[in-house]
Amino acid sequence: MIVPSFPDDVVVAIRYDQTGLATADLADYQAVGWRIDDYAAGWGFNPLTNRWVYVICPPGRTQPQPQLIGDAPFPTPNTGQVVSPPWARVQSGLCSAPEFRGSLADFFTFVATNNGAHRLLSGNFLHSNIDNTWKQWSQQNGDLVQPSGATSQRSRLPTRPRGS
């Protein structure tokens, strides 16, 4: 089943090098919906509001997959204990991905350094809030940025051939 996204839903798709451990190229896409299966949604109790709420992905369920304008998220190589999320959802200043929740700047750090990784990142962003966060992060974390990756240049991130 496909459920529509919110107007401010943006997905950061990540393309890793062949090993998955040296580099990661990040680019943003507008989400148009989320593919969920019957088990990816259910009712859960929110102790903060003291109410039952319908949750798109309660713990232990299959993660919804974004439906994007542009390319689908790139496949990720097996990187063992280093987490390699294929995408992250950015909405209203918050970032969530498989195995991550927090700020967008913290997500960049997570992709670059989780579990001992030392990936060099590049960012190619069209949405100004994401681009501004990237520019600030890349200036503060120059040792984690690919030499040509400090500025946003969408043309640097090639698209996948259709059907692959």
C-alpha positions as CSV (number, residue, x, y, z in Angstrom):
1,M,0.0,0.0,0.0
2,I,1.2,3.5,-0.8
3,V,0.4,6.3,1.6
4,P,0.9,10.0,0.6
5,S,3.7,11.9,2.1
6,F,3.4,15.3,3.8
7,P,4.3,18.3,1.7
8,D,7.5,18.9,3.7
9,D,8.7,15.3,3.5
10,V,12.2,15.2,1.9
11,V,14.4,12.1,1.6
12,V,18.2,12.2,1.6
13,A,19.3,9.3,-0.5
14,I,22.8,7.9,0.0
15,R,25.1,6.3,-2.5
16,Y,28.1,4.5,-1.0
17,D,31.3,3.5,-2.7
18,Q,31.7,-0.3,-3.6
19,T,33.1,-1.1,-0.1
20,G,30.5,1.1,1.6
21,L,33.2,2.3,4.0
22,A,35.3,4.9,2.1
23,T,32.8,7.5,0.7
24,A,29.1,8.4,0.7
25,D,27.4,10.8,-1.7
26,L,24.2,12.3,-0.3
27,A,21.4,14.0,-2.3
28,D,17.9,15.2,-1.4
29,Y,14.6,14.2,-3.2
30,Q,11.0,15.2,-2.7
31,A,9.0,12.2,-1.2
32,V,5.6,11.7,-2.8
33,G,4.6,8.7,-0.7
34,W,5.6,5.8,1.4
35,R,5.3,2.1,0.6
36,I,4.2,0.2,3.6
37,D,2.9,-3.3,4.0
38,D,0.1,-4.4,6.3
39,Y,2.5,-5.2,9.1
40,A,4.3,-1.8,8.9
41,A,1.5,0.1,10.6
42,G,-0.4,-0.4,13.8
43,W,-1.8,1.1,17.0
44,G,0.6,2.1,19.8
45,F,0.3,3.8,23.1
46,N,2.0,7.2,23.5
47,P,2.8,7.7,27.2
48,L,3.6,11.4,26.6
49,T,0.0,12.2,25.4
50,N,-1.6,9.3,27.3
51,R,-3.4,8.3,24.1
52,W,-3.4,5.4,21.6
53,V,-2.1,6.6,18.2
54,Y,-1.7,5.0,14.8
55,V,2.0,4.5,14.1
56,I,3.4,4.0,10.6
57,C,6.3,1.9,11.9
58,P,6.1,0.5,15.4
59,P,9.2,-1.2,16.8
60,G,9.9,-4.6,15.2
61,R,7.9,-4.0,12.1
62,T,9.1,-3.7,8.5
63,Q,10.3,-0.1,7.7
64,P,8.3,1.9,5.1
65,Q,10.1,2.6,1.9
66,P,10.0,6.1,0.4
67,Q,8.5,6.7,-3.1
68,L,10.5,9.6,-4.6
69,I,10.5,12.1,-7.5
70,G,13.8,10.9,-9.1
71,D,15.8,7.8,-8.4
72,A,14.9,5.2,-5.8
73,P,17.4,4.9,-3.0
74,F,20.6,3.2,-4.0
75,P,21.4,-0.3,-2.8
76,T,23.8,-0.5,0.1
77,P,26.8,-2.8,0.4
78,N,27.2,-5.1,3.4
79,T,29.3,-3.1,5.9
80,G,29.1,-5.3,8.9
81,Q,28.8,-3.4,12.2
82,V,29.0,0.0,10.4
83,V,25.4,1.1,9.8
84,S,24.8,2.2,6.2
85,P,21.3,3.6,5.9
86,P,20.1,3.9,2.2
87,W,18.0,7.0,3.0
88,A,16.8,9.4,5.7
89,R,13.6,11.2,6.0
90,V,13.9,14.9,6.8
91,Q,10.7,16.7,8.0
92,S,10.3,19.8,10.1
93,G,14.0,19.9,11.0
94,L,14.1,16.3,12.3
95,C,15.9,13.5,10.6
96,S,14.9,9.8,10.9
97,A,16.4,6.8,9.1
98,P,16.7,3.1,9.8
99,E,18.6,3.0,13.1
100,F,18.8,6.8,13.5
101,R,16.7,9.6,14.9
102,G,18.0,13.2,15.5
103,S,19.1,16.3,13.8
104,L,20.3,16.4,10.2
105,A,23.8,17.5,11.3
106,D,24.0,14.6,13.7
107,F,22.9,12.3,10.8
108,F,25.8,13.5,8.7
109,T,28.1,12.7,11.6
110,F,26.4,9.3,12.0
111,V,26.9,8.3,8.4
112,A,30.5,9.3,8.5
113,T,31.6,7.9,11.8
114,N,29.2,5.3,13.3
115,N,30.8,2.2,14.9
116,G,34.3,3.4,14.0
117,A,33.7,4.3,10.4
118,H,35.6,7.1,8.7
119,R,33.7,7.8,5.5
120,L,34.2,11.0,3.5
121,L,30.9,12.6,2.6
122,S,29.8,14.8,-0.3
123,G,26.5,16.7,-0.3
124,N,24.3,17.6,-3.3
125,F,21.2,19.3,-2.0
126,L,18.4,21.3,-3.6
127,H,16.4,22.2,-0.5
128,S,17.8,25.3,1.1
129,N,17.4,24.2,4.7
130,I,19.2,20.9,4.0
131,D,21.9,22.7,1.9
132,N,22.5,25.3,4.7
133,T,22.9,22.5,7.3
134,W,25.3,20.7,5.0
135,K,27.4,23.8,4.4
136,Q,27.7,24.4,8.2
137,W,28.4,20.8,9.0
138,S,31.0,20.5,6.2
139,Q,32.8,23.6,7.4
140,Q,33.0,22.2,11.0
141,N,33.9,18.7,9.9
142,G,36.3,19.2,7.0
143,D,38.2,16.0,7.8
144,L,34.9,14.0,7.0
145,V,34.2,15.8,3.7
146,Q,35.4,14.6,0.2
147,P,37.7,17.3,-1.3
148,S,35.2,18.4,-3.8
149,G,32.1,17.7,-1.6
150,A,31.9,20.8,0.4
151,T,29.6,22.6,-2.0
152,S,26.3,21.4,-3.3
153,Q,26.3,20.5,-7.0
154,R,23.4,18.2,-7.9
155,S,25.0,17.4,-11.2
156,R,27.9,15.6,-9.4
157,L,25.6,12.7,-8.3
158,P,24.8,10.6,-11.4
159,T,21.5,8.8,-11.6
160,R,21.1,5.1,-11.8
161,P,20.2,3.5,-15.1
162,R,16.5,2.7,-15.1
163,G,15.7,-0.9,-14.2
164,S,18.7,-1.6,-12.1
